[in-house]
Amino acid sequence: MPGSRTIALRDNGGCRAPSRGRLREGAAVEDSVEVLLDRVQERGGYAHRPEAAGAVHSVLEVLGAHLVGTDRTDLGRLLPCQCGRLLMDAEAASEPLTPSRFVQAVASRDGMDVAQARRAVTAVLASVADVVDDALLRRVLTQLPPGHAGLFGRAGIA
């Protein structure tokens, strides 16, 4: 279940700014994990914060497994530290996933149905896209098979 994992709510000390990539205007690297969880909870329609935290945990680990290099590092450094670590510490995947297989991977990982997983994926990835500038988002999308921009709520970015 998406609520089965929690993100430790602790100080963001020790996080560094990205080497490349910028925050979207109005966002701040200091934004707390609480701010991200609030966004995901609202977007995903989750009644309780642990559900949002579980979604963040699952989706960022699956995403992190499909990104490499400075793009993954830069994206991770723009997120609250606890979330960035989930992305950056994920074990590399053996093959790329289409958008539907990405959703299925999240569903399989936590025993959700596909509708629950799609809700988690779109809530988390759209919240992540709110934080980063379009240039970094484009770089991230180039590492993923076509069609992922829609999962980030940015269908117009290619």
N, C-alpha and C positions, 0 to 999 in steps of 0.2 A: 504494500500500500504506500502511496506517496507520503503519508504522514509518519511512516515508520522510521524515518531518518530525521535528525535535527541538525541544524547548523549552530555550532557554538557561538553564542553572542558574547564576543570579547573584544578587547581593544584591537584596533587596526594597526598598531605600531609595527614597524619593521617592513611595511609595504613600500615599494619604490614606484616612482612614476614610470610610465612606459618609455621605452627607447624611441618608439615611433608610434604614431596614432595619437589622437587627441580625444578629449571628452567632448561630447556634444554640448553646445552652448547651454548654459544653465545647470549642467551636471557638475558634480565635484567628486574627485577621487575619495574624498573624506566621507561621502555619503555612506551612511552606516548600513549594515546588513538589515537593520530594521526597515529602512527606507525601501530597499530592494524587496524584502518580504512583503511589505505593504502593497507595493506595485503588483507583485505576483498574486497576492491574495485577492486584490481587487479585480485584476484582469481574469484570473482563473475562476472567480466566483467561489473561492474557498471560504467556508464558514469559520475555520480555525487556522491560526498561524502555523501550527505544526504540519498541516496539509500543504501549505505553501512552501514551507522549508523542505519537505520531502520532495516536492516537485523540483525545486531549485537543485537539490542534491542530485537527483536522478538525471535531470536534463543536462546539467553542466558536466557531469562525469561522462555521459555519452558524447556530448559535443567535444569535450577535451580529448577524447580518444580518437577523434577524427580531424584534429588540427595538429600542426607541427610548427616548430621554429618560432621565429619572432612574432608571427601573427598570434599564435596561441599565448605566448608570454605577454605581449602587449595587451591583448584582450583581458587576460587574467589580472594584470596590474591595474586595469581601469575599474575592476569590480572590487567590492569590499574584500578584504584579505581572505576571510573565511571562504568566500565563494570563488575567488581567484585560485585558491589552492586546489579546490575540487577540479577546476578546469585544467590547471597545469600539472597536477599529479596523476591524472588519469592515464592508465596504461594504453599504449597505442593499439588501435584496431587493426585487424588483419585485412579488411577490405572497406572501401567507401560504401556509404549507404544512401540510397535514394531518399527523398523526403518521406515517403510512406514507410520505408524500412527503418528510417530513423525513429519515427513515431512507434513503430512496432518494437524496436529495441528498447525504448523506454517502457513500453507496456510489458514486455517480457521480463525486464529487469525487476520490476516491482509488482508483478501479478495484477496489473490493471487491464481493463479492457481498452480497446483502441480509442474509443471516444474520450475516456479519462486521460489517456496518454496524450492525445492530440491537444486537449485542454491544457495539460501541464506544459507541453512543448511550446505551444503558442504563447502562453502566459509568460513563461520564463524567457524565451528568446526575444519576444517583443520588448520585455523589460530590459534585457541586455542591450538591445538595439537603441533604446532610449538614452543610454549612457555614452555610446561611442559615436564618433563622427563617421560620415559616410565613407571616407577613404579607408578606414580600418575595416568597416563592415564589408566593403567590396573585397578587400584582401582576404578576409575570412571566408567569404562566399566563393572565392576562386578555389579554395581548397575542398569545397564540397560539391557533389554532383549538382547539375542544374535543378532548379526548383526550390531550393532552400530559402530563397529570399522571402517567399510567402510565409514561411514559418516564423521568420523574424518580423513579420508585419510590414515588410518593405518590398512588396512585389515589384515595384518600379526600379529597384536597384539591381544591376546586373554586373 
